[in-house]
């Protein structure tokens, strides 16, 4: 009994510590480990089963001792106890204690199995590893300052590409003193990259970047820092009758080129972007020769090719508000009108600033996610204020005037001019992609019931769903200001998608251009000092199956199991006590030892004609069987008469049959030859049953 209990507790404890050791660890060999865990779980339940079965069988002996039964019934009873699957036969079990214990085992054992199955689960978990990764790039636009388009640098036989195209005042095949190059437009390669990013609605990712940086089977993330332009936006007005403020710049103040009256509900536009005020003119001189060299004689105009100002993004847009006082919605009705829908117009302005970027780049499942975690505005790209109504009249075809003139950036200031040109190209692509209008209705404002449907778009912004909600009658998104800034950030980060651009450098060595070619380090050998210098800090992660251990459920399950095992042991101990401390089992040798009563030898046990000889055996011989009349005799199990001596126990009689002194012998006998124990409220009496 006690061994069964200890076995069950030991299995429960070992199962618990096994689970605890696996908690949160990768399931690298799930099948083997789960088999081992299942074995331990069923081992614990085997301890419970053994305790219950042994207790039941011991109880069978007690039942036999208390009742006279026919020989046939006894034969069936002993056959039943040999099969653990038959111990629940209710015809053979009439003791309430045994029935309750068996019911607990039959019904609670499946519950134990179910609950235990949830104590250890294989669940996905993100595994993080901090280390160093190869192939990480960042931006350094100082390389634009030194880029020579006549003799471009090469990396692995591929030319580095600038963000800008150039004209020149230099005569062919001559080296005239005082010549200079001046800006023309963004380079075609960069225009393609920015347009692709617009269509993708995200920053363009470098081909094979996740594999090169993270390695096979891993995701990774890292943080890069660089200096690049960013648009600083300021809201100037909100509401139908609100007054639009001027934009205050470091160099002055400028009024917006339009007011709220052009926007719904008074005007016709739901989206109005004006981004070309003060734009650099690609036609700097009306008459030029090869390469953009002016045909006029020198000296050329002082402000030829000068960056006079950086255009401001002026953007008006309309949001929709439900007419109900306690509800708002950004969904336009199917047939909106000025009378049925309340429109809220907004105007904001954005100025191009040189800024410090901190960017988190995440490669997950071969996709790229970029997040600007910190942005610090430093100073305007061109620190001037556009004067829209003043003509330049400075001898060039560029009629832009700004103040102060001393802050113009001239092409003779080569490093600063080339850097400004790169930043101007970046800003130009955003302004080009968002400039224009979206209008609804006829715009005369005379009919309040005019249906404002069928929007008319005159803008490249409809090429992307970043700014305009296609499913909402092309109305702008309410957070349009932030979306414009994010659009610009993605255009800049798209430059990283093509390492052939001159401004793309190694993150670990920002003074070195990266180029396109990347050779993965050989994992089978130790990296050289030079190879390690290209590694950059990163966090690698991946989803893996790990074991999740629920200690609370496990302890509940095994507390129930241990309690049942203890109950089985208690019942078995009580059965042993009632049996006088003599332990019997159902082995054949034990049956023979228990049936050596002298009265059994007088019975003819078989039909084989042996006359009752060999009465010690209950098995038929020579194919014979126990006669039916013998099977019907009532017999029991208890104390049988035996010669005194041998140091047996003294059994006190009940006063009816007299005391019996001598060796205590238990065995089978017929009714009248066997004394059985009966429990009364006061004492246990030894009586001769059947009298």
PLY file of the C-alpha trace (Angstrom):
ply
format ascii 1.0
element vertex 691
property float x
property float y
property float z
element edge 690
property int vertex1
property int vertex2
end_header
0.00 0.00 0.00
2.58 2.49 1.14
4.82 1.69 -1.81
1.90 2.51 -4.11
1.39 5.85 -2.39
5.09 6.69 -2.51
5.23 5.74 -6.17
2.34 8.07 -6.98
3.85 10.98 -5.05
7.28 10.43 -6.57
5.85 10.42 -10.08
3.87 13.57 -9.37
6.91 15.36 -8.00
9.18 14.23 -10.82
6.53 15.28 -13.32
6.31 18.72 -11.70
10.06 19.34 -11.68
10.34 18.03 -15.21
7.79 20.58 -16.38
9.44 23.30 -14.32
12.79 22.60 -15.99
11.22 22.93 -19.43
9.22 26.10 -18.74
10.09 28.75 -21.36
12.71 26.59 -23.07
12.67 25.82 -26.81
10.88 22.63 -27.81
13.76 21.38 -29.91
12.77 17.73 -29.52
9.06 17.95 -28.92
8.08 14.35 -29.60
10.63 12.80 -27.27
9.99 15.26 -24.47
6.22 14.99 -24.70
6.47 11.18 -24.56
8.61 11.42 -21.48
6.20 13.84 -19.84
3.23 11.62 -20.73
5.04 8.61 -19.26
5.54 10.45 -15.98
1.92 11.58 -15.89
0.58 8.09 -16.39
3.15 6.78 -13.92
1.60 8.92 -11.23
-1.86 7.70 -12.15
-0.54 4.14 -12.12
0.35 4.62 -8.45
-3.22 5.65 -7.77
-4.56 2.70 -9.76
-2.38 0.21 -7.91
-3.44 1.56 -4.53
-7.13 1.38 -5.45
-6.94 -2.15 -6.90
-4.98 -3.58 -3.97
-7.33 -1.90 -1.52
-10.29 -3.36 -3.39
-8.89 -6.86 -3.44
-8.11 -6.68 0.25
-11.69 -5.58 0.73
-12.88 -8.64 -1.17
-11.29 -10.83 1.45
-13.06 -8.89 4.17
-16.36 -9.33 2.33
-15.82 -13.08 2.11
-14.97 -13.23 5.80
-18.24 -11.57 6.74
-20.61 -13.61 4.59
-21.34 -17.21 3.74
-21.55 -17.58 -0.01
-22.08 -20.48 -2.33
-19.07 -22.18 -3.84
-20.09 -20.95 -7.30
-20.28 -17.34 -6.17
-16.86 -17.59 -4.56
-15.40 -19.05 -7.73
-16.76 -16.10 -9.76
-15.55 -13.63 -7.18
-11.96 -14.85 -7.28
-11.99 -14.90 -11.07
-13.12 -11.26 -11.04
-10.31 -10.16 -8.76
-7.74 -11.56 -11.19
-8.82 -9.02 -13.88
-8.25 -5.37 -13.01
-10.78 -4.39 -15.68
-13.50 -6.41 -13.91
-13.11 -4.93 -10.46
-16.05 -2.61 -11.06
-18.54 -5.47 -11.45
-21.32 -4.30 -9.17
-22.68 -7.82 -8.77
-19.44 -8.74 -7.02
-19.13 -5.52 -5.00
-21.63 -4.81 -2.28
-19.48 -2.85 0.09
-20.27 0.90 0.01
-16.71 1.97 0.74
-15.29 -0.02 -2.16
-18.02 1.23 -4.51
-17.31 4.87 -3.66
-13.57 4.42 -4.13
-14.05 2.70 -7.47
-16.42 5.42 -8.64
-13.85 8.06 -7.74
-11.21 6.19 -9.71
-13.40 5.52 -12.76
-14.66 9.11 -13.04
-11.75 11.15 -11.75
-8.98 9.35 -13.65
-10.18 10.74 -17.04
-10.43 14.18 -15.41
-6.83 13.86 -14.27
-5.78 13.02 -17.82
-7.64 16.03 -19.24
-6.31 18.50 -16.70
-2.77 17.21 -16.93
-2.79 17.67 -20.70
-3.04 21.44 -20.16
-0.23 21.78 -17.68
2.49 21.69 -20.31
1.77 23.38 -23.63
3.94 24.02 -26.65
3.35 27.69 -27.51
5.06 30.17 -29.86
7.35 32.67 -28.22
9.63 35.41 -29.50
13.29 34.61 -28.79
15.60 37.65 -28.68
19.37 37.66 -29.19
21.44 40.86 -29.05
24.54 40.86 -31.16
26.21 42.21 -34.28
24.83 41.98 -37.81
26.47 42.44 -41.21
25.22 44.42 -44.19
23.56 47.28 -42.29
23.62 50.62 -44.10
22.75 54.20 -43.27
22.81 57.61 -45.01
25.58 60.17 -45.23
24.75 62.99 -47.65
28.15 64.60 -47.26
29.19 62.39 -50.19
26.88 64.51 -52.34
29.14 67.48 -51.54
32.17 65.86 -53.18
30.46 63.98 -56.00
32.02 64.69 -59.41
29.61 63.74 -62.17
32.38 63.96 -64.80
34.41 61.33 -63.00
31.96 59.39 -60.83
33.33 56.91 -58.28
32.99 53.19 -58.87
32.43 50.36 -56.41
32.67 46.83 -57.85
32.48 48.21 -61.40
29.21 50.07 -60.68
29.01 53.86 -60.74
27.72 55.64 -57.66
24.59 57.65 -58.44
23.86 61.22 -57.20
20.40 62.48 -56.33
20.70 65.42 -58.74
21.41 66.26 -62.37
23.68 69.15 -63.40
24.17 71.79 -66.04
27.43 73.68 -66.50
28.85 76.99 -67.68
32.07 75.31 -68.83
32.83 75.39 -72.53
33.47 72.01 -74.14
37.15 71.07 -74.28
38.10 74.29 -72.46
38.97 75.08 -68.91
37.78 78.66 -68.66
38.43 80.21 -65.24
35.33 80.89 -63.15
33.09 78.21 -64.67
30.71 76.29 -62.42
28.01 73.61 -62.49
24.45 74.38 -61.50
21.43 72.29 -60.56
18.96 71.00 -63.13
16.57 68.44 -61.60
16.40 65.23 -59.51
18.23 62.32 -61.14
16.06 59.77 -63.02
17.17 56.96 -60.70
15.98 58.85 -57.66
12.71 59.81 -59.36
12.09 56.12 -60.04
12.88 55.18 -56.44
10.60 57.86 -54.97
7.76 56.93 -57.33
8.06 53.23 -56.47
7.93 54.10 -52.78
4.81 56.14 -53.44
3.10 53.21 -55.15
4.23 50.73 -52.47
3.12 53.16 -49.75
6.23 52.37 -47.74
9.97 52.82 -47.85
11.60 50.79 -50.61
13.52 47.84 -49.17
16.91 46.77 -50.46
16.82 43.46 -52.27
17.77 40.50 -50.01
18.29 42.87 -47.08
16.68 40.57 -44.45
18.81 37.59 -45.51
22.04 39.58 -45.66
21.52 41.28 -42.32
19.56 38.83 -40.16
20.71 35.50 -41.53
18.62 32.47 -42.48
15.66 31.80 -40.20
16.04 35.02 -38.22
14.33 38.39 -38.05
16.21 41.42 -36.77
15.97 45.09 -35.94
18.51 47.88 -35.56
18.70 51.65 -35.08
20.52 54.03 -37.42
21.22 57.74 -37.15
21.80 60.25 -39.95
21.20 63.83 -41.04
18.61 64.46 -43.73
15.80 66.88 -44.51
12.38 66.68 -42.84
9.25 68.78 -43.22
8.27 70.76 -40.15
4.51 71.34 -40.32
2.42 73.95 -38.54
-1.37 74.24 -38.51
-2.45 77.76 -39.41
-6.24 77.55 -39.24
-9.19 75.22 -38.59
-12.91 75.88 -39.06
-15.16 77.52 -41.62
-14.91 81.08 -40.34
-11.47 80.86 -38.74
-8.71 83.27 -39.70
-5.64 81.69 -41.27
-2.42 82.78 -39.62
0.82 83.65 -41.41
3.70 81.21 -41.27
6.54 82.52 -39.16
9.97 81.51 -40.42
13.44 82.21 -39.08
13.91 84.70 -41.92
10.49 86.36 -41.81
6.76 85.83 -42.09
4.70 84.77 -45.10
0.96 84.71 -45.71
-0.76 81.59 -47.12
-1.55 81.74 -50.85
-5.24 80.82 -50.24
-7.79 80.98 -47.43
-10.66 78.86 -46.10
-13.06 80.13 -48.77
-11.57 77.79 -51.40
-12.41 74.76 -49.24
-15.75 73.13 -48.53
-18.31 74.13 -47.53
-17.85 77.61 -49.04
-15.58 76.54 -51.86
-15.39 73.43 -54.00
-12.19 71.75 -52.84
-11.81 68.98 -50.29
-8.05 68.87 -50.92
-5.93 71.82 -52.02
-2.12 71.56 -52.07
0.02 74.41 -53.35
3.69 73.40 -53.29
5.34 75.27 -56.17
5.59 78.81 -54.79
9.25 79.84 -55.18
10.23 76.60 -56.93
13.68 76.51 -58.53
13.34 77.01 -62.26
14.85 74.30 -64.45
15.19 77.04 -67.09
17.74 79.35 -65.58
18.56 81.07 -68.87
16.34 81.38 -71.90
19.14 80.64 -74.32
21.61 77.90 -73.52
23.90 75.67 -75.49
25.23 72.13 -74.94
25.15 71.09 -71.31
23.10 74.13 -70.31
25.88 76.66 -70.88
24.40 80.12 -71.49
25.01 81.42 -74.99
25.47 84.97 -73.74
28.94 86.29 -73.12
30.39 86.39 -69.68
29.99 87.58 -67.06
26.88 85.53 -66.31
24.16 86.82 -63.99
25.18 86.70 -60.36
22.23 84.57 -59.30
22.45 82.07 -62.16
21.67 78.64 -60.67
21.21 80.04 -57.17
18.88 78.35 -54.67
16.85 81.37 -53.63
14.29 79.67 -51.40
12.89 76.23 -50.60
9.19 76.06 -51.53
6.73 75.74 -48.65
4.01 73.11 -48.74
0.67 74.88 -48.29
-2.09 72.33 -47.81
-5.79 72.82 -47.19
-8.08 69.87 -46.54
-11.56 69.12 -45.27
-12.74 66.67 -42.64
-16.31 65.47 -42.21
-18.27 65.80 -38.97
-21.64 64.22 -38.27
-24.39 66.82 -37.77
-25.35 65.08 -34.53
-24.09 66.90 -31.46
-22.94 63.76 -29.67
-21.38 61.76 -32.51
-18.75 62.29 -35.13
-17.81 60.33 -38.19
-15.19 60.54 -40.90
-17.41 58.72 -43.40
-19.00 60.82 -46.12
-22.67 60.14 -46.91
-23.45 58.66 -50.31
-24.84 62.01 -51.53
-23.32 64.75 -49.37
-24.49 68.33 -49.69
-23.65 71.56 -47.99
-26.89 71.42 -46.05
-26.74 67.75 -44.96
-23.10 67.52 -43.94
-20.92 69.69 -41.77
-17.47 70.25 -43.29
-14.47 71.37 -41.24
-11.68 72.95 -43.34
-8.04 73.03 -42.18
-4.89 74.69 -43.48
-1.31 73.90 -42.51
2.13 74.72 -43.90
5.35 72.66 -43.97
8.92 73.95 -44.22
11.90 71.84 -45.25
14.41 71.55 -42.38
17.75 69.83 -42.09
17.21 67.36 -39.25
18.72 64.61 -37.14
17.03 61.26 -37.66
16.91 58.23 -35.38
15.26 55.37 -37.23
14.32 51.86 -36.11
14.38 49.39 -39.00
12.76 46.01 -38.50
13.04 43.03 -40.82
10.31 40.50 -40.06
9.37 37.64 -42.38
11.24 39.26 -45.29
9.33 42.53 -44.92
10.66 45.90 -43.78
9.11 48.22 -41.22
10.68 51.63 -40.64
9.86 53.87 -37.67
11.33 57.30 -37.01
11.76 57.17 -33.24
13.28 60.63 -32.88
13.47 63.68 -35.13
15.30 66.88 -34.24
14.89 69.90 -36.51
18.18 71.78 -36.95
17.73 74.65 -39.41
15.93 75.43 -42.69
17.45 73.99 -45.84
17.44 77.52 -47.30
16.96 80.20 -44.69
14.94 82.71 -46.73
11.34 83.88 -46.99
9.64 83.81 -50.40
8.33 87.15 -51.69
5.65 86.07 -54.18
4.74 89.46 -55.62
8.23 90.81 -56.27
9.97 90.15 -59.59
13.64 89.23 -59.55
14.74 91.05 -62.75
18.29 89.77 -62.20
19.07 88.69 -65.76
17.98 85.06 -65.32
14.81 83.24 -66.34
14.17 82.37 -62.69
11.85 85.12 -61.45
11.89 84.02 -57.78
12.69 86.59 -55.13
13.29 85.83 -51.47
14.58 87.63 -48.44
17.31 88.06 -47.38
19.19 87.83 -50.65
22.41 87.27 -48.73
21.14 83.79 -47.78
20.89 82.63 -51.37
23.02 79.53 -51.91
25.20 80.09 -54.97
26.75 77.35 -57.15
30.20 78.76 -56.47
29.90 77.52 -52.87
30.42 74.01 -54.15
30.06 71.71 -51.04
27.09 73.60 -49.58
25.43 74.02 -52.98
25.68 70.29 -53.84
24.38 69.28 -50.43
21.48 71.73 -50.76
20.80 70.37 -54.25
20.47 66.84 -52.84
18.05 68.00 -50.14
16.13 70.07 -52.68
15.74 66.97 -54.91
14.33 65.01 -51.97
11.81 67.74 -51.19
10.95 68.26 -54.84
9.73 64.65 -55.23
7.34 64.96 -52.27
6.02 68.28 -53.51
5.54 66.86 -56.99
3.62 63.83 -55.70
1.19 65.74 -53.45
0.67 68.98 -55.39
-2.81 69.59 -56.85
-6.49 69.56 -55.92
-9.60 67.41 -55.43
-12.88 69.24 -56.04
-16.57 68.44 -55.54
-19.60 70.34 -56.86
-19.62 73.46 -58.99
-18.12 75.64 -56.28
-20.52 78.58 -56.56
-22.00 77.95 -53.11
-25.46 79.08 -54.28
-27.33 75.80 -53.77
-27.06 74.29 -50.31
-28.67 71.07 -51.61
-26.15 70.59 -54.38
-24.87 67.00 -54.33
-21.12 66.84 -53.71
-20.31 63.62 -55.50
-18.02 62.50 -58.35
-14.81 64.14 -57.12
-12.53 65.60 -59.76
-8.86 64.98 -58.93
-6.08 67.06 -60.44
-3.18 65.70 -58.41
-0.67 62.86 -58.33
-1.83 62.19 -54.76
-4.48 59.85 -56.17
-1.66 57.46 -57.16
-1.33 56.46 -53.52
-3.81 55.87 -50.72
-1.50 57.57 -48.22
-3.36 60.90 -48.26
-6.79 60.41 -49.81
-9.38 57.89 -48.65
-10.55 56.05 -51.77
-13.54 54.57 -49.95
-14.68 57.93 -48.62
-15.29 59.95 -51.78
-11.58 60.84 -51.95
-11.77 62.97 -48.85
-8.40 63.42 -47.09
-7.61 61.43 -43.98
-8.12 63.42 -40.75
-4.43 63.00 -39.78
-3.24 64.37 -43.11
-0.48 66.50 -41.59
1.28 63.53 -40.04
0.76 61.48 -43.19
2.55 64.11 -45.29
5.52 64.04 -42.93
5.59 60.22 -42.96
5.42 60.25 -46.76
8.56 62.38 -46.88
10.36 60.18 -44.36
9.65 57.11 -46.50
10.96 58.84 -49.62
14.24 59.56 -47.82
14.49 56.02 -46.41
13.80 54.63 -49.87
17.28 55.87 -50.83
18.58 52.99 -48.69
16.77 50.64 -51.04
19.39 51.30 -53.72
22.93 51.18 -52.26
24.24 52.53 -55.54
23.22 56.04 -54.45
26.23 58.08 -53.36
24.76 58.85 -49.93
24.40 55.19 -48.85
27.19 54.14 -46.46
27.99 51.35 -44.01
26.34 51.94 -40.63
29.45 50.66 -38.85
31.72 52.78 -41.08
29.73 55.87 -42.12
32.76 57.38 -43.81
32.73 54.56 -46.40
30.26 54.21 -49.26
28.76 50.74 -49.38
28.00 50.08 -53.01
25.66 47.31 -54.09
27.81 44.19 -53.71
27.80 42.47 -50.33
29.68 39.30 -49.44
28.27 37.40 -46.48
30.90 36.40 -43.91
31.80 32.73 -43.93
30.19 31.21 -40.81
32.64 28.30 -40.83
35.65 30.42 -39.97
36.48 33.18 -37.56
36.02 36.71 -38.90
39.02 38.81 -39.58
39.51 42.15 -37.86
38.52 43.97 -41.05
35.32 41.92 -41.42
34.35 42.56 -37.81
34.66 46.31 -38.39
31.63 46.14 -40.72
29.36 44.53 -38.11
26.74 46.75 -36.50
24.70 46.26 -33.29
21.33 44.64 -33.84
18.69 42.55 -32.10
17.94 39.21 -33.74
14.69 37.44 -32.98
12.51 34.66 -34.23
9.37 32.84 -33.26
10.04 29.42 -31.76
7.98 26.75 -30.04
8.67 26.66 -26.32
7.19 24.78 -23.39
4.76 26.72 -21.21
4.25 25.23 -17.78
1.15 25.89 -15.63
2.25 24.99 -12.10
-1.11 25.84 -10.51
-3.06 23.40 -12.65
-0.45 20.70 -12.18
-0.54 20.96 -8.39
-4.34 20.88 -8.38
-4.34 17.75 -10.54
-1.79 15.89 -8.48
-3.30 17.01 -5.19
-6.46 15.21 -6.28
-4.44 12.19 -7.41
-2.48 12.02 -4.17
-5.66 12.43 -2.11
-7.24 9.51 -3.95
-4.12 7.44 -3.48
-4.13 8.21 0.24
-7.83 7.26 0.38
-6.98 3.94 -1.26
-4.22 3.30 1.24
-6.50 4.15 4.16
-9.19 1.76 2.91
-6.60 -0.96 2.41
-5.16 -0.37 5.89
-8.62 -0.68 7.42
-9.12 -3.90 5.50
-5.82 -5.24 6.86
-6.84 -4.26 10.36
-10.17 -6.05 10.07
-8.33 -9.07 8.69
-6.27 -9.34 11.81
-3.13 -8.04 10.21
-2.78 -11.02 7.88
-2.06 -9.94 4.33
-3.51 -12.09 1.56
-3.45 -11.74 -2.16
-5.19 -13.63 -4.95
-2.32 -15.83 -6.03
-3.13 -19.51 -6.34
-0.64 -20.43 -3.63
-2.38 -18.05 -1.26
-5.72 -19.61 -2.07
-4.33 -23.09 -1.33
-2.81 -21.85 1.93
-6.13 -20.31 2.90
-8.20 -23.42 2.15
-6.37 -26.08 4.15
-9.32 -26.59 6.47
-9.83 -30.30 7.31
-13.53 -30.08 6.59
-12.91 -29.50 2.89
-11.49 -32.96 2.34
-14.82 -34.69 2.85
-16.38 -33.20 -0.23
-16.36 -34.73 -3.73
-15.08 -31.79 -5.74
-15.14 -33.25 -9.25
-17.23 -35.52 -11.42
-14.08 -37.40 -12.37
-14.80 -40.26 -10.00
-11.97 -39.54 -7.57
-14.38 -39.78 -4.66
-13.34 -36.48 -3.30
-9.69 -37.25 -3.14
-7.38 -34.40 -3.73
-9.76 -32.05 -2.04
-7.01 -29.48 -1.63
-7.33 -28.49 -5.24
-10.22 -26.41 -6.47
-9.27 -27.11 -10.05
-11.11 -29.99 -11.85
-9.02 -32.93 -12.90
-9.24 -35.09 -16.00
-11.63 -32.64 -17.54
-14.07 -32.93 -14.61
-16.01 -30.07 -13.08
-17.28 -29.25 -9.62
-20.72 -30.86 -9.19
-23.69 -28.53 -9.09
-24.77 -29.69 -5.63
-21.33 -28.78 -4.27
-21.47 -25.37 -5.93
-24.69 -24.72 -4.04
-23.23 -25.41 -0.60
-22.74 -22.36 1.57
-19.21 -21.80 2.74
-17.26 -18.92 4.23
-13.84 -17.72 5.20
-12.72 -17.23 8.78
-11.20 -18.97 11.78
-11.10 -22.74 11.53
-10.29 -25.17 14.29
-6.65 -26.12 14.58
-4.50 -27.87 17.16
-3.08 -25.61 19.82
0.57 -24.68 19.81
2.67 -22.73 17.42
2.40 -19.47 19.26
-0.68 -18.22 17.52
-2.94 -15.42 18.59
-5.48 -15.93 21.33
-9.02 -15.23 20.17
-11.63 -14.39 22.76
-15.01 -15.96 22.20
-18.34 -14.30 22.25
-19.61 -16.20 25.27
-21.93 -18.22 23.10
-19.69 -20.74 21.58
-17.09 -20.63 24.31
-13.57 -19.45 24.07
-11.23 -20.84 21.48
-7.62 -21.00 22.54
-4.90 -22.04 20.19
-3.24 -21.13 16.98
-5.29 -18.73 14.89
-5.85 -20.34 11.50
-7.81 -18.67 8.74
-9.30 -20.63 5.89
-12.41 -21.77 4.05
-14.98 -23.97 5.61
-18.61 -24.94 5.34
-21.30 -23.26 7.34
-21.03 -24.42 10.92
-17.29 -25.16 10.71
-16.04 -21.59 10.39
-16.13 -18.72 12.84
-16.32 -15.24 11.27
-15.87 -11.79 12.75
-18.94 -9.63 13.21
-18.76 -5.93 14.10
-21.09 -4.61 16.72
-21.32 -1.18 18.30
-19.27 -2.28 21.32
-16.78 -4.91 20.24
-15.74 -7.35 17.60
-17.21 -10.75 18.39
-16.07 -14.13 17.17
-19.19 -16.20 16.60
-20.00 -19.47 15.06
-22.21 -18.39 12.22
-25.14 -20.39 11.11
-26.21 -21.34 14.65
0 1
1 2
2 3
3 4
4 5
5 6
6 7
7 8
8 9
9 10
10 11
11 12
12 13
13 14
14 15
15 16
16 17
17 18
18 19
19 20
20 21
21 22
22 23
23 24
24 25
25 26
26 27
27 28
28 29
29 30
30 31
31 32
32 33
33 34
34 35
35 36
36 37
37 38
38 39
39 40
40 41
41 42
42 43
43 44
44 45
45 46
46 47
47 48
48 49
49 50
50 51
51 52
52 53
53 54
54 55
55 56
56 57
57 58
58 59
59 60
60 61
61 62
62 63
63 64
64 65
65 66
66 67
67 68
68 69
69 70
70 71
71 72
72 73
73 74
74 75
75 76
76 77
77 78
78 79
79 80
80 81
81 82
82 83
83 84
84 85
85 86
86 87
87 88
88 89
89 90
90 91
91 92
92 93
93 94
94 95
95 96
96 97
97 98
98 99
99 100
100 101
101 102
102 103
103 104
104 105
105 106
106 107
107 108
108 109
109 110
110 111
111 112
112 113
113 114
114 115
115 116
116 117
117 118
118 119
119 120
120 121
121 122
122 123
123 124
124 125
125 126
126 127
127 128
128 129
129 130
130 131
131 132
132 133
133 134
134 135
135 136
136 137
137 138
138 139
139 140
140 141
141 142
142 143
143 144
144 145
145 146
146 147
147 148
148 149
149 150
150 151
151 152
152 153
153 154
154 155
155 156
156 157
157 158
158 159
159 160
160 161
161 162
162 163
163 164
164 165
165 166
166 167
167 168
168 169
169 170
170 171
171 172
172 173
173 174
174 175
175 176
176 177
177 178
178 179
179 180
180 181
181 182
182 183
183 184
184 185
185 186
186 187
187 188
188 189
189 190
190 191
191 192
192 193
193 194
194 195
195 196
196 197
197 198
198 199
199 200
200 201
201 202
202 203
203 204
204 205
205 206
206 207
207 208
208 209
209 210
210 211
211 212
212 213
213 214
214 215
215 216
216 217
217 218
218 219
219 220
220 221
221 222
222 223
223 224
224 225
225 226
226 227
227 228
228 229
229 230
230 231
231 232
232 233
233 234
234 235
235 236
236 237
237 238
238 239
239 240
240 241
241 242
242 243
243 244
244 245
245 246
246 247
247 248
248 249
249 250
250 251
251 252
252 253
253 254
254 255
255 256
256 257
257 258
258 259
259 260
260 261
261 262
262 263
263 264
264 265
265 266
266 267
267 268
268 269
269 270
270 271
271 272
272 273
273 274
274 275
275 276
276 277
277 278
278 279
279 280
280 281
281 282
282 283
283 284
284 285
285 286
286 287
287 288
288 289
289 290
290 291
291 292
292 293
293 294
294 295
295 296
296 297
297 298
298 299
299 300
300 301
301 302
302 303
303 304
304 305
305 306
306 307
307 308
308 309
309 310
310 311
311 312
312 313
313 314
314 315
315 316
316 317
317 318
318 319
319 320
320 321
321 322
322 323
323 324
324 325
325 326
326 327
327 328
328 329
329 330
330 331
331 332
332 333
333 334
334 335
335 336
336 337
337 338
338 339
339 340
340 341
341 342
342 343
343 344
344 345
345 346
346 347
347 348
348 349
349 350
350 351
351 352
352 353
353 354
354 355
355 356
356 357
357 358
358 359
359 360
360 361
361 362
362 363
363 364
364 365
365 366
366 367
367 368
368 369
369 370
370 371
371 372
372 373
373 374
374 375
375 376
376 377
377 378
378 379
379 380
380 381
381 382
382 383
383 384
384 385
385 386
386 387
387 388
388 389
389 390
390 391
391 392
392 393
393 394
394 395
395 396
396 397
397 398
398 399
399 400
400 401
401 402
402 403
403 404
404 405
405 406
406 407
407 408
408 409
409 410
410 411
411 412
412 413
413 414
414 415
415 416
416 417
417 418
418 419
419 420
420 421
421 422
422 423
423 424
424 425
425 426
426 427
427 428
428 429
429 430
430 431
431 432
432 433
433 434
434 435
435 436
436 437
437 438
438 439
439 440
440 441
441 442
442 443
443 444
444 445
445 446
446 447
447 448
448 449
449 450
450 451
451 452
452 453
453 454
454 455
455 456
456 457
457 458
458 459
459 460
460 461
461 462
462 463
463 464
464 465
465 466
466 467
467 468
468 469
469 470
470 471
471 472
472 473
473 474
474 475
475 476
476 477
477 478
478 479
479 480
480 481
481 482
482 483
483 484
484 485
485 486
486 487
487 488
488 489
489 490
490 491
491 492
492 493
493 494
494 495
495 496
496 497
497 498
498 499
499 500
500 501
501 502
502 503
503 504
504 505
505 506
506 507
507 508
508 509
509 510
510 511
511 512
512 513
513 514
514 515
515 516
516 517
517 518
518 519
519 520
520 521
521 522
522 523
523 524
524 525
525 526
526 527
527 528
528 529
529 530
530 531
531 532
532 533
533 534
534 535
535 536
536 537
537 538
538 539
539 540
540 541
541 542
542 543
543 544
544 545
545 546
546 547
547 548
548 549
549 550
550 551
551 552
552 553
553 554
554 555
555 556
556 557
557 558
558 559
559 560
560 561
561 562
562 563
563 564
564 565
565 566
566 567
567 568
568 569
569 570
570 571
571 572
572 573
573 574
574 575
575 576
576 577
577 578
578 579
579 580
580 581
581 582
582 583
583 584
584 585
585 586
586 587
587 588
588 589
589 590
590 591
591 592
592 593
593 594
594 595
595 596
596 597
597 598
598 599
599 600
600 601
601 602
602 603
603 604
604 605
605 606
606 607
607 608
608 609
609 610
610 611
611 612
612 613
613 614
614 615
615 616
616 617
617 618
618 619
619 620
620 621
621 622
622 623
623 624
624 625
625 626
626 627
627 628
628 629
629 630
630 631
631 632
632 633
633 634
634 635
635 636
636 637
637 638
638 639
639 640
640 641
641 642
642 643
643 644
644 645
645 646
646 647
647 648
648 649
649 650
650 651
651 652
652 653
653 654
654 655
655 656
656 657
657 658
658 659
659 660
660 661
661 662
662 663
663 664
664 665
665 666
666 667
667 668
668 669
669 670
670 671
671 672
672 673
673 674
674 675
675 676
676 677
677 678
678 679
679 680
680 681
681 682
682 683
683 684
684 685
685 686
686 687
687 688
688 689
689 690
